[in-house]
């Protein structure tokens, strides 16, 4: 229990520090100006996940318009999803329209930044998140051009802009002052602003700071290239392993979720799916996933196996089976395995096999299984 508590605390702190760094990065390095109080709402024309095109005029009858810049991958944005849904349900009958805009360019998201979500920030993945979470508000995409996002200037996700009936900006900033949805916030800033506008009063606090992941502007695609270069420089090696070693691997005496893949250079499906396995490794390894590959090539082909692994940038534990009896290897890996390659297993720290599959994997299915494991998942559930 103590280990789990410590692990969760460290995860939250690392995410918090990363989020702060991202927010500072967006505010200072790229200098996207945030819309000022009193400014008119900039018009837009953006596609929604429902197939419609939305403009500012689409909400002309709203007494108050609240625009939330949010996304799929950010843990802070995820933490506020249910609150935005609740706010939409509560204030919709009162004449308040709530819309969300995803400002992130998917090509500017590093794989390691996607480790806190089962989907990314593409338009297609927005549809998945909205369906899974039950969004009751329009969810619009601005990731390709970011024209609208540049006009409004959000700093992080989520970032709220609230406009009066004349579409003048009366509040911008956070939704409330408590990221963790399990705790009670002290200041309901967005609701306070809406209540004031509906009552014809002045908004008590017009501007607050925001907290969350920085906007993934298009110019940040350079960061992706830098991370890819960094990964390419990581050393790759391959070691020999026997039956006893495989048995210990499967027992998984670690605190990590272990993804084991048995493959061979002569196996077409093995070679084809390897990039997806490497992607899974980069997505979740900082959160406690360990990817282990075991080559079923003949030991005399170790150099060829290593060359392949180097080309795929597989810097984690890699092995080649050195026994002369492949059937002993099969039994050591999983008695339920028929022996066809590739074979993939996901093993919990207690040695429990939570996923096993013979043949080519479904990347999206396996990613969801990894993310839904108790060791992974959202920070705030």
C-alpha positions in Angstrom: 0.0 0.0 0.0 2.8 2.4 0.9 4.5 1.7 -2.5 1.2 2.5 -4.3 0.7 5.7 -2.4 4.3 6.9 -3.0 4.1 5.9 -6.7 0.8 7.9 -7.1 2.2 10.9 -5.3 5.4 10.9 -7.4 3.3 10.6 -10.6 1.1 13.5 -9.7 4.1 15.7 -8.7 6.0 14.9 -11.9 2.9 15.7 -14.0 2.4 18.9 -12.0 5.9 20.1 -12.6 5.8 19.2 -16.2 2.5 21.1 -16.7 3.9 24.2 -15.0 6.9 24.0 -17.3 4.7 23.7 -20.3 2.6 26.7 -19.3 5.6 28.9 -18.8 7.0 27.7 -22.1 3.8 28.8 -23.9 3.6 32.1 -22.1 7.2 33.2 -22.6 8.8 31.4 -25.5 6.1 31.7 -28.1 4.3 34.9 -27.0 0.8 34.2 -28.1 -1.2 37.2 -26.8 -4.2 36.4 -24.6 -7.4 38.3 -25.3 -7.9 41.2 -22.9 -11.0 41.9 -20.8 -13.5 44.0 -22.7 -12.4 42.8 -26.1 -14.9 41.6 -28.6 -15.1 37.8 -29.2 -13.2 37.0 -32.4 -15.2 35.2 -35.0 -14.3 31.6 -36.0 -15.4 28.9 -38.4 -14.5 25.5 -37.0 -15.5 21.9 -37.5 -17.3 20.1 -34.6 -17.1 16.4 -34.0 -20.8 16.2 -34.9 -20.0 17.1 -38.5 -21.2 20.7 -38.3 -19.3 23.9 -38.9 -19.6 26.3 -36.0 -19.2 30.1 -36.1 -19.7 32.8 -33.4 -23.1 33.4 -34.9 -24.1 29.8 -34.1 -24.5 31.0 -30.5 -26.2 34.4 -31.2 -29.1 33.6 -28.9 -27.0 32.8 -25.8 -27.1 35.3 -22.9 -23.6 34.2 -21.9 -21.1 32.4 -24.0 -18.3 30.3 -22.4 -15.5 29.0 -24.6 -13.2 26.5 -23.1 -9.9 25.6 -24.7 -9.3 22.0 -23.7 -7.8 18.8 -25.2 -7.7 15.0 -24.8 -4.2 14.2 -23.6 -3.8 16.7 -20.7 -4.4 15.3 -17.2 -5.7 18.7 -16.0 -8.0 19.0 -18.9 -9.3 15.5 -18.2 -9.8 16.5 -14.5 -12.3 19.2 -15.5 -14.3 17.3 -18.1 -17.1 16.2 -15.7 -17.3 19.8 -14.3 -17.7 21.2 -17.7 -20.4 18.7 -18.5 -22.2 19.5 -15.2 -21.9 23.3 -15.8 -23.4 22.8 -19.3 -26.3 20.9 -17.9 -26.9 23.4 -15.1 -26.6 26.6 -17.1 -27.9 25.6 -20.5 -31.5 26.1 -19.4 -30.6 29.6 -18.2 -29.4 30.7 -21.6 -25.7 29.9 -21.3 -23.9 28.2 -24.2 -20.7 26.3 -23.5 -18.4 25.2 -26.3 -14.9 23.6 -26.2 -12.1 24.1 -28.7 -9.1 21.9 -29.0 -6.2 24.2 -30.0 -3.5 21.5 -30.1 -1.6 20.5 -33.3 -1.2 16.7 -33.1 2.2 16.9 -34.8 3.5 19.0 -31.9 2.8 16.3 -29.3 5.7 14.1 -28.2 4.9 10.5 -27.6 5.9 10.8 -23.9 3.4 13.6 -23.5 0.6 11.2 -24.5 1.3 8.8 -21.6 -1.6 10.1 -19.5 -4.3 9.4 -22.1 -5.6 6.5 -24.1 -6.2 8.8 -27.1 -4.3 11.8 -28.6 -5.5 15.2 -29.8 -6.4 14.5 -33.4 -9.9 15.3 -34.7 -10.7 11.6 -35.0 -9.6 11.0 -31.4 -11.7 13.9 -30.2 -14.7 11.9 -31.3 -13.6 9.0 -29.2 -13.0 11.0 -26.1 -16.3 12.9 -26.4 -18.3 9.6 -26.8 -16.5 7.9 -23.9 -16.8 10.9 -21.6 -20.3 11.9 -22.6 -19.7 15.4 -23.7 -22.9 17.5 -23.9 -21.4 20.5 -25.5 -19.9 21.2 -29.0 -16.3 20.1 -29.3 -14.5 22.0 -32.0 -11.1 21.4 -33.7 -8.5 24.1 -34.4 -5.4 22.0 -34.4 -4.6 22.3 -38.1 -4.5 26.1 -38.6 -4.8 27.4 -35.0 -6.1 30.6 -36.4 -8.9 30.9 -33.8 -6.6 29.8 -30.9 -4.1 32.5 -31.8 -6.9 35.1 -31.7 -8.0 34.1 -28.2 -4.5 33.2 -26.9 -5.1 30.4 -24.4 -2.1 29.7 -22.2 -2.9 26.1 -21.1 -5.6 23.5 -21.1 -8.2 24.2 -19.8 -8.5 27.9 -20.3 -11.9 29.6 -20.1 -13.2 32.8 -21.9 -16.6 34.1 -20.8 -18.5 36.7 -22.9 -21.6 38.7 -22.1 -24.7 39.0 -24.4 -22.8 41.7 -26.5 -19.9 39.2 -26.8 -17.5 41.3 -24.8 -15.0 39.4 -22.8 -15.9 39.6 -19.1 -13.8 36.8 -17.6 -10.8 34.7 -18.6 -8.8 32.1 -16.7 -9.4 29.0 -14.7 -12.7 27.1 -14.0 -12.0 26.9 -10.3 -9.0 26.7 -8.0 -8.9 22.9 -7.4 -7.5 20.6 -10.1 -8.3 17.4 -8.2 -12.1 16.7 -8.8 -12.2 14.7 -5.6 -11.6 17.8 -3.5 -13.8 20.9 -3.0 -12.6 24.1 -4.7 -12.4 27.3 -2.7 -13.2 29.7 -5.6 -15.7 28.9 -8.3 -14.4 31.6 -10.6 -16.1 30.6 -13.9 -19.5 30.0 -12.2 -19.2 33.3 -10.3 -18.6 35.1 -13.5 -21.6 33.5 -15.2 -23.9 34.1 -12.2 -22.9 37.8 -12.2 -23.5 38.3 -15.9 -26.9 36.5 -15.7 -27.8 38.9 -12.8 -26.7 42.0 -14.6 -23.8 42.6 -12.2 -20.1 43.2 -12.6 -17.9 40.1 -12.6 -16.2 40.0 -9.2 -12.9 38.6 -10.5 -12.2 39.1 -14.2 -8.9 37.4 -14.7 -7.1 34.5 -13.0 -4.1 32.4 -13.8 -4.5 29.0 -15.5 -2.9 25.7 -14.7 -2.4 22.8 -17.0 -0.5 21.6 -20.1 0.7 24.3 -22.4 -0.9 24.7 -25.9 0.8 22.5 -28.4 1.3 25.2 -31.0 2.5 24.2 -34.5 5.9 25.7 -34.0 6.5 23.2 -31.2 6.8 20.4 -33.7 10.6 21.0 -33.4 10.3 19.5 -29.9 9.1 16.3 -31.4 12.1 16.1 -33.7 14.4 16.8 -30.8 12.9 14.0 -28.8 13.1 11.6 -31.7 16.8 12.5 -32.1 17.3 11.9 -28.4 15.7 8.4 -28.6 17.8 7.6 -31.6 21.0 8.1 -29.5 20.0 5.7 -26.7 22.1 2.5 -26.7 20.6 -0.7 -28.0 21.9 -4.1 -27.1 20.8 -7.8 -27.1 21.6 -10.4 -24.5 21.1 -14.2 -24.5 18.4 -15.8 -22.5 17.6 -19.4 -21.6 14.4 -21.1 -20.4 15.1 -20.3 -16.7 15.6 -16.6 -17.7 12.3 -16.5 -19.5 10.5 -18.0 -16.5 11.9 -15.2 -14.3 10.9 -12.6 -16.9 7.3 -13.8 -16.9 7.2 -13.8 -13.1 8.0 -10.1 -13.3 9.6 -9.4 -9.9 9.4 -5.6 -10.5 7.0 -2.8 -9.8 6.5 -2.3 -13.6 3.9 -3.4 -16.1 5.9 -5.7 -18.4 5.1 -6.0 -22.1 6.9 -9.1 -23.6 7.1 -9.7 -27.3 8.5 -12.9 -28.9 9.5 -12.2 -32.5 12.0 -13.1 -35.3 13.6 -11.3 -38.1 12.2 -13.8 -40.6 8.6 -13.3 -39.3 6.8 -10.8 -41.5 4.0 -9.8 -39.0 6.7 -9.5 -36.3 8.6 -7.0 -38.4 5.5 -5.1 -39.4 4.2 -4.6 -35.9 7.4 -3.7 -34.2 7.1 0.1 -34.7 3.8 0.0 -32.9 5.4 -1.8 -30.0 8.2 0.8 -29.9 5.6 3.5 -29.9 3.8 1.9 -26.9 7.1 1.9 -25.1 7.7 5.6 -25.7 4.2 6.4 -24.7 4.2 4.7 -21.3 7.7 3.8 -20.2 8.0 6.9 -18.1 4.9 5.8 -16.3 6.2 2.3 -15.5 5.8 0.2 -18.6 8.8 -2.0 -19.5 9.0 -3.4 -23.0 11.0 -6.6 -23.4 11.7 -8.3 -26.7 12.8 -11.9 -27.1 14.1 -12.9 -30.5 13.3 -16.5 -31.6 16.0 -16.3 -34.3 18.8 -18.9 -34.3 21.6 -17.7 -32.0 23.9 -17.5 -35.0 21.7 -14.7 -36.3 22.2 -12.5 -33.2 24.0 -9.8 -35.2 21.1 -9.6 -37.6 18.6 -9.4 -34.8 20.6 -6.6 -33.1 20.9 -4.7 -36.4 17.1 -4.8 -36.7 16.6 -3.6 -33.1 19.0 -0.7 -33.6 17.1 0.3 -36.7 13.9 0.3 -34.7 15.5 2.2 -31.7 14.6 -0.5 -29.2 16.7 0.6 -26.3 15.0 -1.5 -23.6 15.8 -5.1 -22.6 16.3 -7.3 -25.6 17.1 -11.0 -25.6 17.7 -13.9 -28.0 16.8 -17.4 -27.0 19.8 -19.6 -27.0 18.3 -23.0 -26.2 18.1 -25.7 -28.9 14.5 -26.6 -28.0 12.0 -24.0 -29.1 9.2 -26.0 -27.5 10.7 -25.5 -24.1 10.8 -21.8 -24.9 7.1 -21.9 -25.7 6.2 -23.6 -22.4 8.4 -21.2 -20.5 6.7 -18.1 -22.0 3.1 -19.4 -21.8 1.7 -23.0 -21.9 -1.4 -21.6 -23.6 0.7 -20.3 -26.5 0.4 -22.5 -29.7 3.8 -21.4 -30.9 3.1 -19.1 -33.8 4.9 -15.8 -34.0 4.6 -13.1 -33.0 3.4 -13.6 -29.5 2.7 -10.7 -27.1 2.0 -10.7 -23.3 1.3 -8.1 -20.8 2.3 -9.1 -17.3 1.5 -7.3 -14.0 4.2 -7.0 -11.2 2.7 -10.0 -9.5 3.2 -12.2 -12.6 -0.4 -12.2 -13.6 -0.9 -12.2 -17.3 -3.5 -9.5 -18.1 -3.2 -9.8 -21.9 -1.8 -12.4 -24.3 -2.2 -12.6 -28.1 -0.8 -14.8 -30.9 -0.4 -13.0 -34.2 -0.3 -9.4 -35.1 -1.6 -7.1 -32.3 -4.4 -4.5 -32.5 -2.4 -1.4 -31.5 -5.4 0.6 -30.3 -6.8 -2.3 -28.3 -3.5 -3.0 -26.6 -2.9 0.7 -25.9 -6.3 0.8 -24.1 -5.6 -2.3 -22.1 -2.2 -0.9 -21.0 -3.8 2.5 -20.1 -6.7 0.8 -18.2 -4.4 -1.2 -16.1 -4.4 -0.2 -12.4 -0.7 0.9 -12.7 -1.6 3.4 -15.5 -4.8 5.3 -16.2 -5.6 8.9 -15.6 -4.2 10.7 -12.6 -7.7 11.7 -11.5 -10.2 8.9 -12.1 
